[in-house]
Amino acid sequence: MAQENIPEDKDDIMSRIQQREVEQILLDKAFENAWYILSGQISFEELIGQSFSQDEQMIMAFDPDKGPKEQELRNMIKHWEDQEEYERCAKITTILHKMYPQTVNE
């Protein structure tokens, strides 16, 4: 008998929903942390200290040692567009163009 015909357990569905919610919270936190650093509001070291003092997990949308890749910046722009944070989009777009000049005429 095919596995497809077996209804999913409600607990399994709820755990998958909860997992997606946790993933979304972590993604939002990663983009928020990236925003604070890229906008110059806080240094990476200050952010680490703040995260540890508040007993939070430190998560970033890019590798702070290497700086954001082009696609990571594009992902941040898309995220902030979805949140209707257009000033943040503009700032990150400026950063994108400075770091990756080939993106200016796109």
Number of C-alpha atoms within 10 A of each C-alpha: 5 5 6 7 7 8 7 9 9 9 9 10 11 11 12 12 12 12 12 12 12 12 12 12 11 17 16 18 17 18 22 17 21 24 21 14 18 18 13 10 11 15 13 18 10 12 17 16 13 14 15 12 9 9 9 10 12 15 18 19 22 18 12 12 7 7 13 19 15 15 11 16 23 16 14 25 22 14 17 21 15 10 11 11 13 13 11 18 21 14 14 20 18 14 17 22 16 12 15 12 11 10 12 11 6 5
